Amino acid sequence: MFEPRFVLATLALIALSLSASMAQDRNVILETLDFLRRGQEDVELENYDNLIQMEGEYDFIVVGAGTAGCTLAARLSENPKWKVLLLEAGGPERLIMDVPIVAHFLQLGEMNWKYRTQPSDKACLAMNNNRCNWPRGKVMGGSSVLNYMMYTRGNRRDYDRWEQLGNEGWGFDDVLPYFKKYEGSSVPDADPDMVGRTGPVKISYVNWRSDIATAFVEAAQQDGLKYRDYNGHIQTGVAYLHTTTRNSTRWSSNRSYLYPLKGKRTNLHVKKNALVTKVLIDPDTKTAYGVLVNTDGHEHKILARREVVVSAGAINTPQLLMLSGVGPAKHLKEFGIKPLVDLAVGFNLQDHTAPAVTFTTNATSLHFEDFAQPNWLNRFNRQEGPYGSPGGCEAIAFWDLDHPNEEDGWPDIELFLVGGSMTSNPAISRGFGLKKNIYDNMFAEIEERNLNAFMIFPMILRPKSRGRIMLKSTDPFKYPLIYSNYFTHPYDVDISVRGLLKAISLMNQEGFKKINAKMWDRRVPACMKNNEFASYGYWECYVRHFTFTIYHYSGTTKMGPKSDRAAVVDPRLRVYGIKNLRVADASIMPEIMSGHPNGPVFMIAEKAADMIKQDHGFKQ
C-alpha cells in the first residue's frame, strides 16, 4: 500500500524531472520548476485553520513559526491555562517539501524571503551584481523547511565560550539536556550518553549512500581523522551525515512540534500569512503589550497579557525590533522612529561561507533527470535511491587546521560532500545567483560532456568578520539592507583558502584515487590576471568569487551581560530596557557555533520555553 504523501510528492518530483529532460530551453525548465514548486497543484500537510478569528488578547504572542517559533508555541501551550498565538508571515508546508533531494529547488519558490546582500568588492564576486542570495524560510517551519537537513550541534567549547562571555546558564553542561530533550535520534552509533532518543525532532542517517560518499569517508580517515559521532564527545572526525529526516522524509520544526497537536490544543492558535509589522510598546512604562499584524488584507491589533516573544530570525527579528523603536538611536532617528531604548540591534551579523570546489570522477554522481525511472513508484515506497538524500549532501568532516595534532580539537573548518555539481540541476546555480558568464566558463563543459562530478564545500566555522542589518525604510514590507561584510577580517580569507586546499589534498588519498577523482581545473579569468593558477593568490581570489553562504545568519540581537554594550538581550533572552519582550532564535548567538545552527536553534527555543515558564511560575 503506497503512502499518499509519498505518491503525490514523487509525482511532483517526476514532473520536475521530465520537464527538465524534455525541455530544450533552460528558461523553460526554470519556469516549469517555479510553477510546480509554488505547490499550486499540491495540498497542505497541516490542517490548522488559516481563517481562524484571532482573539484580541493572548497570554503569549510568538512572532515567526520557524525552527524556534514552532518549538516555543508547542512548549508554552503545554500549560492549558495559557493562550498562545503563533504568527507566521508565510504559508503552509507542501508535500513536495517533504522530499529531501529537492532541497535545491525550494529556494526558488514563494516559501523563500529571497533576501540579497548589498554589493561587495571583497566577496560574492561570481554572483549577479556582486550580491549573494540569502535564502530564508517564509513558511510554516521556517528555514527548517528550506535547509539541507544537516544536523550538527557544534562544539562544546562554543557554549562554554558563551558562558565565559557572561551568559550564565549557557555552558555546554547547561545546554546538553536541552539538545537531548528534543532529539529523537536513530543514529545507531551515536555516543550513548550524549544523544537523545525520544524527542520530537527525528534525526537519522540517510539510507542511500553513493560511492562518492564512501570515497570521501575513506579519504578523510586516510588523512588522519577517525570515523566518529561528531555530535558526541569529540567533534573532530568524519562521518556520514546525520540529518533531520526519518524514513526519507524531511522533519521540520512544524512537523516535529505542531503536527502532533492537531485538534488537541485549543489554547494554541496558529495564523499563517500574517506579517507582524510592529511590536507595541508603551513609551512611558517601556512595556511590550502586543503586536500589529497584517493579514487577510487588514491590520489587526493583538494584545499580549504576559509576553511577546520574537522568533523571526537573524534578519527579520532586528528589522521588527528597529521598526518598533528598539535599536541604535542614531539609526532610528534617521527614519523618524522615536528610540525607546538605544541598543545595538542589527550589529554582530555572522554567517558561515564555503567556496565549493568541483571534482570529476568515474563514479556515478547525481543527475536530476535520472530520478525519472520506470520503477520510480516502487523505489520511492521502499525508500531506495537518492530521494532521502538532503539535496545530495552525504558526508561531513571536521578538522582543526590550527592544531592538527590534537585529536579533540576545536574545529576551524568543516568539509561536506555534495554528490553532484553545479550542473546537476538548474536550481543550484540559479539559487546561488551565479553570473551566466561564470557558469558558462567554469561549469558548462561538465554539462555538455555529461560528466560525473561532485563538490566539496570547505565551510569556515568561526569567522571573525561581522556584518550588519540596517533599515532601508519604515515600510515593514520593504526588505532591510544586509551588509554581510564577508572577508573584512583577513583570518576568514586565510582559513577559507586552507580549507579549500585541504579538500583538494584529499584527492591524493587512496579512497578518492579508487574512483579517479580529479579537481576540475577550469580557471576563473579574473583570478588569472595577477596570479598563477593554483597559487595562494589565485585561491584567495577564488574564495572571494565563490562566496557561497551556507545560510547560517546569526548574532544580530546579541545575548550578553548588562556590561556588554553590544548586548541586546540578557542571558534569559529578555530585551534590555523593555519589559515583557524576549527574543529566541539564532540572532541571540553571541558567537556563531562550529557547525550548522538549525539544531542549536531548537536548543535555544527549548531553553527559552523553560525560562519563560519559570519566570511566570509554571511548574510542570
C-alpha positions as CSV (number, residue, x, y, z in Angstrom):
1,M,0.0,0.0,0.0
2,F,1.6,3.3,-1.1
3,E,1.5,6.2,1.3
4,P,-0.4,9.1,-0.4
5,R,2.2,11.7,0.6
6,F,5.0,9.7,-1.0
7,V,3.0,9.1,-4.2
8,L,1.9,12.8,-4.5
9,A,5.4,14.2,-3.7
10,T,7.0,11.8,-6.1
11,L,4.6,12.7,-8.9
12,A,5.7,16.3,-8.5
13,L,9.3,15.2,-8.5
14,I,8.9,13.2,-11.6
15,A,7.1,16.1,-13.3
16,L,10.1,18.3,-12.5
17,S,12.5,15.7,-13.8
18,L,10.6,15.0,-17.1
19,S,10.2,18.8,-17.8
20,A,13.9,19.2,-17.3
21,S,14.8,16.3,-19.6
22,M,12.3,17.2,-22.3
23,A,12.6,21.0,-22.5
24,Q,15.2,22.5,-24.9
25,D,15.4,25.9,-23.3
26,R,16.9,26.4,-19.9
27,N,14.4,29.2,-19.1
28,V,11.5,26.9,-19.9
29,I,12.9,24.4,-17.3
30,L,13.2,27.1,-14.7
31,E,9.7,28.4,-15.3
32,T,8.3,24.9,-15.0
33,L,10.2,24.4,-11.8
34,D,8.9,27.6,-10.4
35,F,5.3,26.8,-11.2
36,L,5.4,23.3,-9.6
37,R,7.4,24.5,-6.6
38,R,4.7,27.0,-5.7
39,G,2.6,24.0,-4.9
40,Q,-0.4,25.1,-6.9
41,E,-1.5,21.5,-7.6
42,D,-0.4,20.4,-4.1
43,V,-2.2,20.1,-0.8
44,E,-1.4,21.3,2.6
45,L,0.3,18.9,5.1
46,E,-1.4,20.6,8.0
47,N,-5.0,21.3,8.9
48,Y,-4.7,24.3,11.1
49,D,-7.5,26.7,10.1
50,N,-5.8,29.7,8.5
51,L,-9.1,31.5,8.7
52,I,-9.3,31.5,12.5
53,Q,-10.8,34.5,14.1
54,M,-7.9,35.7,16.1
55,E,-8.8,36.7,19.6
56,G,-8.0,40.2,20.7
57,E,-5.7,39.1,23.5
58,Y,-3.4,36.2,24.4
59,D,-1.1,35.3,27.2
60,F,1.8,34.9,24.8
61,I,2.3,36.0,21.2
62,V,5.1,34.2,19.3
63,V,6.3,36.0,16.2
64,G,7.6,33.7,13.5
65,A,6.8,30.0,13.0
66,G,10.3,28.9,12.1
67,T,12.6,26.5,14.0
68,A,12.3,28.4,17.2
69,G,8.8,29.7,16.9
70,C,7.1,26.3,16.4
71,T,9.1,24.9,19.3
72,L,8.1,27.7,21.6
73,A,4.5,27.7,20.7
74,A,4.2,24.0,21.4
75,R,6.1,24.2,24.7
76,L,4.3,27.3,26.0
77,S,0.9,25.9,25.2
78,E,1.7,22.9,27.4
79,N,0.1,25.0,30.1
80,P,-3.6,24.7,29.4
81,K,-4.3,27.9,31.3
82,W,-2.2,30.0,28.8
83,K,-3.5,31.0,25.5
84,V,-0.8,31.2,22.8
85,L,-0.8,32.8,19.4
86,L,1.8,31.8,16.8
87,L,2.1,34.2,13.8
88,E,3.8,33.3,10.5
89,A,4.3,35.5,7.5
90,G,4.4,32.6,5.1
91,G,2.0,29.8,4.1
92,P,1.8,26.1,4.8
93,E,4.3,23.3,4.2
94,R,3.6,21.5,0.9
95,L,4.1,17.8,0.0
96,I,7.0,18.5,-2.3
97,M,8.9,20.0,0.6
98,D,8.8,16.5,2.2
99,V,11.3,15.1,-0.3
100,P,14.9,15.8,0.9
101,I,16.5,15.6,-2.6
102,V,14.6,18.6,-3.9
103,A,16.1,21.0,-1.3
104,H,17.8,23.0,-4.1
105,F,14.5,23.9,-5.8
106,L,12.8,25.2,-2.6
107,Q,15.0,28.3,-2.7
108,L,13.3,29.4,-5.9
109,G,9.7,29.4,-4.7
110,E,7.4,31.6,-2.7
111,M,8.4,29.9,0.6
112,N,11.7,31.9,0.5
113,W,12.0,35.5,1.5
114,K,14.7,35.8,-1.2
115,Y,17.0,38.3,0.5
116,R,20.2,39.6,-1.1
117,T,23.2,41.2,0.4
118,Q,24.4,44.6,-0.6
119,P,27.0,44.7,-3.4
120,S,30.6,44.0,-2.3
121,D,34.1,44.3,-3.8
122,K,35.5,41.8,-1.4
123,A,33.1,38.9,-1.7
124,C,30.3,37.4,-3.8
125,L,32.2,38.4,-7.0
126,A,30.9,35.5,-9.0
127,M,27.3,36.4,-8.2
128,N,25.0,38.7,-10.1
129,N,25.8,42.3,-9.2
130,N,28.3,41.0,-6.6
131,R,25.3,40.3,-4.3
132,C,24.9,37.0,-2.6
133,N,21.4,35.4,-2.4
134,W,20.4,34.8,1.3
135,P,17.5,32.3,1.4
136,R,15.2,32.4,4.5
137,G,12.1,30.3,5.1
138,K,8.8,32.1,4.7
139,V,6.7,29.1,5.5
140,M,5.4,27.1,8.5
141,G,8.6,25.6,9.8
142,G,10.7,28.5,8.5
143,S,14.2,27.6,7.3
144,S,13.9,24.1,8.7
145,V,11.7,23.6,5.6
146,L,14.3,25.2,3.2
147,N,17.5,23.9,4.7
148,Y,19.6,20.9,3.8
149,M,18.7,19.0,7.0
150,M,22.3,18.7,8.1
151,Y,22.3,18.0,11.8
152,T,25.2,19.3,13.9
153,R,25.4,20.6,17.5
154,G,28.7,22.4,17.2
155,N,31.5,22.0,19.7
156,R,31.1,22.0,23.5
157,R,33.6,24.9,23.6
158,D,31.2,27.1,21.6
159,Y,28.8,27.1,24.5
160,D,31.4,27.3,27.2
161,R,32.6,30.3,25.3
162,W,29.1,31.8,25.5
163,E,29.2,31.3,29.3
164,Q,32.6,32.9,29.5
165,L,31.3,36.0,27.7
166,G,29.0,36.5,30.7
167,N,26.0,34.4,29.7
168,E,25.3,32.3,32.8
169,G,23.5,29.1,32.2
170,W,24.6,28.7,28.6
171,G,27.7,26.5,29.1
172,F,27.7,23.1,27.5
173,D,26.7,21.2,30.6
174,D,23.7,23.5,30.9
175,V,22.5,23.2,27.3
176,L,23.2,19.5,26.7
177,P,20.0,18.4,28.4
178,Y,18.0,20.6,26.0
179,F,19.8,19.0,23.0
180,K,18.9,15.6,24.3
181,K,15.3,16.7,25.1
182,Y,14.4,17.5,21.5
183,E,16.5,14.8,19.8
184,G,14.7,11.7,18.5
185,S,17.8,10.2,17.1
186,S,18.0,6.8,15.4
187,V,21.7,7.1,14.6
188,P,22.9,3.7,15.8
189,D,26.5,4.5,16.6
190,A,25.8,7.8,18.4
191,D,27.7,8.2,21.7
192,P,25.0,6.7,24.1
193,D,25.4,9.1,26.9
194,M,25.3,12.2,24.6
195,V,22.3,11.5,22.5
196,G,18.5,11.9,22.9
197,R,16.4,9.1,21.6
198,T,12.8,10.1,22.3
199,G,12.4,13.7,21.4
200,P,10.2,15.2,18.7
201,V,12.9,16.1,16.2
202,K,13.8,13.0,14.2
203,I,17.5,12.5,13.4
204,S,18.9,9.7,11.3
205,Y,21.4,8.6,8.7
206,V,20.2,8.6,5.1
207,N,19.5,5.0,3.8
208,W,21.2,5.6,0.5
209,R,24.9,6.2,0.1
210,S,26.9,6.8,-3.1
211,D,30.3,5.5,-4.0
212,I,31.5,9.1,-3.9
213,A,30.4,9.5,-0.2
214,T,32.2,6.2,0.6
215,A,35.4,7.6,-1.0
216,F,35.1,10.8,1.0
217,V,34.8,9.0,4.3
218,E,37.7,6.7,3.4
219,A,39.9,9.5,2.3
220,A,39.3,11.6,5.4
221,Q,40.3,8.6,7.5
222,Q,43.4,8.1,5.4
223,D,44.2,11.7,6.1
224,G,44.1,11.1,9.8
225,L,40.6,11.6,11.0
226,K,38.6,9.0,12.9
227,Y,35.1,7.9,12.0
228,R,33.0,9.1,14.9
229,D,29.8,10.6,16.2
230,Y,30.7,14.3,15.6
231,N,27.8,15.2,17.8
232,G,29.3,13.2,20.6
233,H,32.2,13.7,22.9
234,I,34.7,14.6,20.2
235,Q,33.8,16.7,17.2
236,T,36.9,16.3,15.0
237,G,36.3,13.4,12.7
238,V,34.4,12.2,9.7
239,A,31.0,10.5,9.3
240,Y,28.1,10.0,7.0
241,L,25.7,12.9,7.6
242,H,23.3,13.0,10.5
243,T,20.1,14.5,9.1
244,T,16.8,15.9,10.4
245,T,15.0,13.2,8.4
246,R,13.1,10.0,9.1
247,N,12.1,7.4,6.5
248,S,13.3,9.6,3.7
249,T,11.1,12.5,4.9
250,R,12.2,16.0,6.0
251,W,11.5,16.5,9.7
252,S,10.9,20.3,10.1
253,S,10.0,22.1,13.3
254,N,6.4,22.3,12.1
255,R,6.2,18.5,11.6
256,S,8.1,17.9,14.9
257,Y,6.2,20.1,17.2
258,L,2.9,21.2,15.7
259,Y,1.6,18.2,13.7
260,P,1.2,16.1,16.9
261,L,-1.0,18.8,18.4
262,K,-3.6,18.9,15.6
263,G,-7.0,19.0,17.2
264,K,-5.5,18.6,20.7
265,R,-4.6,22.2,21.9
266,T,-7.5,24.5,21.8
267,N,-5.3,27.1,23.7
268,L,-2.9,27.3,20.7
269,H,-3.9,29.4,17.7
270,V,-1.7,29.4,14.6
271,K,-2.2,32.1,12.0
272,K,-0.4,31.8,8.6
273,N,0.2,34.6,6.0
274,A,0.3,37.0,8.9
275,L,3.1,39.6,8.9
276,V,3.8,41.3,12.2
277,T,4.7,44.9,11.4
278,K,5.3,46.3,14.8
279,V,5.7,45.3,18.5
280,L,3.5,47.6,20.6
281,I,5.5,49.1,23.4
282,D,4.2,51.6,26.0
283,P,6.7,54.5,25.7
284,D,6.2,55.5,29.3
285,T,6.5,52.2,31.1
286,K,8.7,50.6,28.4
287,T,6.5,47.5,28.4
288,A,5.6,45.4,25.3
289,Y,1.8,44.8,25.3
290,G,1.0,43.4,21.9
291,V,1.6,43.5,18.1
292,L,0.3,44.9,14.9
293,V,-0.2,42.1,12.3
294,N,-1.1,42.4,8.7
295,T,-3.2,39.5,7.4
296,D,-6.2,39.0,5.1
297,G,-5.6,42.4,3.7
298,H,-6.2,44.1,7.1
299,E,-4.1,45.3,10.0
300,H,-5.0,43.8,13.4
301,K,-4.0,44.8,16.9
302,I,-3.5,41.8,19.1
303,L,-2.6,42.2,22.8
304,A,-0.3,40.1,25.0
305,R,-1.1,39.7,28.7
306,R,2.3,38.3,29.5
307,E,4.9,38.5,26.8
308,V,5.7,39.0,23.1
309,V,8.4,36.6,22.0
310,V,10.2,37.4,18.7
311,S,11.5,34.4,16.8
312,A,11.6,35.8,13.3
313,G,15.3,35.0,12.6
314,A,18.5,37.0,12.3
315,I,17.2,39.2,9.5
316,N,13.5,39.7,10.4
317,T,14.0,40.0,14.1
318,P,16.3,43.0,14.1
319,Q,14.2,44.7,11.4
320,L,11.0,44.3,13.5
321,L,12.7,45.5,16.7
322,M,14.0,48.6,15.0
323,L,10.6,49.4,13.4
324,S,9.2,49.1,16.9
325,G,11.7,51.7,18.4
326,V,14.2,49.2,19.8
327,G,17.7,49.7,18.3
328,P,20.5,52.1,17.6
329,A,19.1,55.5,18.4
330,K,21.0,57.4,15.7
331,H,19.9,55.0,13.0
332,L,16.3,55.0,14.1
333,K,16.2,58.8,14.2
334,E,17.3,58.9,10.6
335,F,14.0,57.3,9.7
336,G,11.9,59.3,12.1
337,I,11.5,56.5,14.5
338,K,11.5,57.5,18.2
339,P,14.0,55.4,20.0
340,L,12.5,53.7,23.1
341,V,15.8,52.1,24.1
342,D,19.2,52.5,22.5
343,L,20.6,49.0,21.7
344,A,23.0,47.5,19.2
345,V,20.2,45.8,17.2
346,G,21.4,44.6,13.8
347,F,25.1,44.5,14.6
348,N,27.2,41.4,15.1
349,L,25.8,39.7,12.0
350,Q,27.7,36.4,11.3
351,D,27.5,33.6,8.7
352,H,29.3,30.5,7.5
353,T,30.6,30.6,3.9
354,A,32.2,27.8,1.8
355,P,33.9,28.2,-1.6
356,A,32.8,24.9,-3.3
357,V,35.4,23.0,-5.2
358,T,34.4,20.7,-8.1
359,F,35.9,17.3,-8.9
360,T,35.2,14.8,-11.7
361,T,35.0,11.1,-11.2
362,N,34.3,7.8,-12.9
363,A,31.7,7.0,-10.1
364,T,28.1,7.9,-10.7
365,S,27.1,11.3,-9.4
366,L,23.7,12.9,-9.1
367,H,21.8,14.0,-12.2
368,F,18.4,15.2,-11.6
369,E,16.8,13.7,-14.7
370,D,17.9,10.3,-13.6
371,F,15.2,10.2,-10.9
372,A,12.5,9.6,-13.5
373,Q,13.0,5.8,-13.6
374,P,10.4,3.3,-14.9
375,N,10.1,1.8,-11.4
376,W,10.0,5.1,-9.6
377,L,6.9,4.3,-7.5
378,N,8.2,1.1,-6.1
379,R,11.7,2.5,-5.5
380,F,10.3,5.5,-3.6
381,N,7.9,3.4,-1.5
382,R,10.8,1.3,-0.4
383,Q,12.9,4.5,0.2
384,E,15.6,3.3,-2.1
385,G,17.7,5.6,-4.2
386,P,18.8,9.2,-3.5
387,Y,15.3,10.6,-2.7
388,G,16.1,10.8,1.0
389,S,19.5,12.5,0.4
390,P,19.3,16.1,1.6
391,G,20.0,18.0,-1.6
392,G,22.7,15.5,-2.3
393,C,24.7,16.2,0.9
394,E,26.0,12.9,2.1
395,A,29.1,13.1,4.4
396,I,30.8,15.6,6.7
397,A,34.2,16.0,8.3
398,F,35.7,18.4,10.9
399,W,39.4,19.5,11.0
400,D,41.2,21.7,13.5
401,L,43.7,23.0,11.0
402,D,45.5,25.2,13.5
403,H,46.1,22.3,15.9
404,P,46.3,19.2,13.6
405,N,47.9,17.0,16.3
406,E,45.0,17.5,18.8
407,E,42.5,14.6,18.5
408,D,39.9,16.5,20.5
409,G,40.4,19.9,18.8
410,W,38.1,22.8,18.3
411,P,37.5,22.5,14.6
412,D,38.0,25.6,12.4
413,I,37.0,24.1,9.1
414,E,34.2,21.7,8.0
415,L,34.2,19.9,4.7
416,F,30.9,18.5,3.5
417,L,30.3,16.5,0.4
418,V,27.6,17.0,-2.2
419,G,27.3,14.1,-4.7
420,G,26.5,16.4,-7.7
421,S,27.8,19.5,-9.3
422,M,26.6,22.9,-10.3
423,T,25.2,21.3,-13.4
424,S,23.3,18.5,-11.7
425,N,20.1,20.6,-11.9
426,P,19.4,24.1,-12.9
427,A,18.2,25.2,-9.4
428,I,21.7,25.1,-7.9
429,S,23.4,27.8,-9.9
430,R,20.2,29.9,-10.0
431,G,19.8,29.5,-6.3
432,F,23.3,30.8,-5.7
433,G,22.8,33.6,-8.3
434,L,25.9,32.8,-10.4
435,K,26.7,35.1,-13.3
436,K,26.0,33.4,-16.6
437,N,29.5,34.0,-17.9
438,I,31.0,32.5,-14.8
439,Y,28.7,29.4,-15.1
440,D,29.5,29.1,-18.8
441,N,33.2,29.4,-18.3
442,M,33.6,27.2,-15.2
443,F,30.9,24.6,-15.4
444,A,29.1,24.4,-18.8
445,E,31.5,21.9,-20.1
446,I,30.6,19.4,-17.4
447,E,27.0,19.6,-18.6
448,E,27.9,19.4,-22.3
449,R,30.0,16.3,-21.8
450,N,27.6,14.8,-19.3
451,L,30.5,14.2,-16.9
452,N,30.1,12.7,-13.4
453,A,31.1,15.4,-10.9
454,F,30.8,16.3,-7.2
455,M,31.6,19.2,-4.9
456,I,33.3,19.6,-1.6
457,F,32.4,22.7,0.4
458,P,35.1,23.9,2.9
459,M,33.0,25.8,5.4
460,I,34.7,28.3,7.7
461,L,33.4,27.5,11.3
462,R,34.4,30.5,13.4
463,P,34.5,33.6,11.2
464,K,35.8,36.9,12.6
465,S,34.1,39.2,10.2
466,R,30.9,40.9,11.3
467,G,28.1,42.4,9.3
468,R,25.1,44.4,10.0
469,I,21.3,44.6,9.3
470,M,20.0,48.1,8.7
471,L,16.6,49.6,7.9
472,K,16.0,50.6,4.3
473,S,12.6,52.1,5.0
474,T,9.9,52.4,7.7
475,D,7.7,50.3,5.5
476,P,7.7,46.8,7.1
477,F,7.1,45.2,3.6
478,K,10.4,46.6,2.3
479,Y,13.4,44.4,3.0
480,P,16.2,45.7,5.2
481,L,19.7,46.3,4.0
482,I,22.1,43.4,4.5
483,Y,25.8,44.1,4.8
484,S,27.5,40.7,5.1
485,N,31.0,42.2,5.4
486,Y,32.4,38.8,4.3
487,F,36.2,38.7,4.4
488,T,36.7,42.1,6.1
489,H,38.9,40.2,8.5
490,P,42.0,38.6,6.9
491,Y,41.6,35.4,9.1
492,D,38.5,34.4,7.2
493,V,40.2,34.6,3.8
494,D,43.2,32.6,5.1
495,I,41.2,29.8,6.8
496,S,38.9,29.5,3.7
497,V,41.9,29.1,1.4
498,R,43.4,26.5,3.8
499,G,40.1,24.6,3.9
500,L,39.9,24.6,0.1
501,L,43.5,23.3,-0.1
502,K,42.6,20.5,2.4
503,A,39.7,19.5,0.2
504,I,41.9,19.3,-2.9
505,S,44.6,17.3,-1.0
506,L,42.1,14.6,-0.2
507,M,42.3,13.6,-3.9
508,N,45.7,12.2,-3.1
509,Q,44.2,9.6,-0.8
510,E,43.5,6.1,-1.9
511,G,39.8,6.5,-1.3
512,F,39.4,9.1,-4.0
513,K,42.0,7.6,-6.3
514,K,39.8,4.5,-6.5
515,I,37.1,6.5,-8.2
516,N,39.5,8.5,-10.3
517,A,38.6,11.8,-8.6
518,K,40.3,14.8,-10.1
519,M,39.9,18.5,-9.5
520,W,38.0,20.3,-12.2
521,D,40.6,22.9,-13.1
522,R,38.8,25.4,-15.2
523,R,40.2,28.9,-14.4
524,V,38.3,31.9,-13.1
525,P,39.5,34.5,-15.7
526,A,39.6,37.4,-13.2
527,C,41.8,35.4,-10.9
528,M,44.4,34.7,-13.6
529,K,45.1,38.4,-14.3
530,N,47.7,38.8,-11.5
531,N,48.1,35.2,-10.2
532,E,49.4,31.9,-11.4
533,F,46.9,29.1,-11.4
534,A,46.7,27.3,-8.0
535,S,48.8,29.8,-6.3
536,Y,47.7,31.2,-2.9
537,G,46.7,34.5,-4.6
538,Y,44.6,32.6,-7.1
539,W,42.8,30.7,-4.4
540,E,42.2,33.9,-2.4
541,C,40.6,35.4,-5.5
542,Y,38.6,32.2,-6.0
543,V,37.3,32.3,-2.4
544,R,36.2,35.9,-2.9
545,H,34.3,34.9,-6.1
546,F,32.6,31.8,-4.9
547,T,31.4,33.1,-1.6
548,F,28.6,30.6,-1.0
549,T,26.5,31.2,2.0
550,I,25.5,28.2,4.0
551,Y,22.5,30.1,5.3
552,H,23.6,30.4,8.9
553,Y,22.8,34.0,9.6
554,S,23.0,34.8,13.3
555,G,24.1,37.2,16.1
556,T,22.1,40.3,15.3
557,T,20.4,40.6,18.7
558,K,23.4,39.5,20.7
559,M,23.0,37.9,24.1
560,G,25.3,39.2,26.8
561,P,25.6,40.7,30.3
562,K,24.5,44.2,31.0
563,S,28.1,45.3,31.0
564,D,28.4,44.3,27.3
565,R,27.5,47.4,25.3
566,A,26.8,45.2,22.2
567,A,24.3,43.1,24.0
568,V,20.6,43.3,23.1
569,V,19.2,40.6,25.3
570,D,20.2,39.3,28.7
571,P,21.0,35.6,29.4
572,R,17.3,34.9,29.9
573,L,16.7,36.4,26.5
574,R,14.8,39.5,27.8
575,V,15.4,42.6,25.7
576,Y,17.3,45.2,27.8
577,G,15.2,48.1,28.8
578,I,11.8,46.7,27.6
579,K,9.6,44.6,29.9
580,N,7.7,41.6,28.6
581,L,9.7,41.3,25.3
582,R,12.1,38.5,24.5
583,V,14.0,37.2,21.5
584,A,14.6,33.5,20.9
585,D,16.2,32.5,17.6
586,A,19.7,32.4,16.0
587,S,20.0,36.2,16.4
588,I,20.8,35.8,20.1
589,M,24.0,33.9,19.5
590,P,27.0,36.0,20.7
591,E,29.3,34.0,18.5
592,I,28.2,31.5,15.8
593,M,28.7,27.9,16.7
594,S,31.0,25.5,14.9
595,G,28.5,23.7,12.7
596,H,25.1,24.1,11.3
597,P,22.9,26.1,13.6
598,N,19.4,24.5,13.0
599,G,19.9,22.1,15.9
600,P,21.2,24.7,18.3
601,V,18.2,26.9,17.5
602,F,16.0,24.0,18.6
603,M,18.0,24.0,21.8
604,I,17.7,27.8,22.3
605,A,13.9,27.6,21.9
606,E,13.6,24.7,24.3
607,K,15.7,26.5,26.9
608,A,13.8,29.8,26.3
609,A,10.5,28.0,26.9
610,D,11.7,26.7,30.2
611,M,12.9,30.1,31.3
612,I,9.6,31.7,30.4
613,K,7.7,29.1,32.3
614,Q,10.0,29.6,35.3
615,D,9.6,33.4,35.2
616,H,5.8,33.1,35.1
617,G,5.6,30.5,37.9
618,F,4.6,27.5,35.8
619,K,5.8,24.2,37.1
620,Q,5.4,21.0,35.1
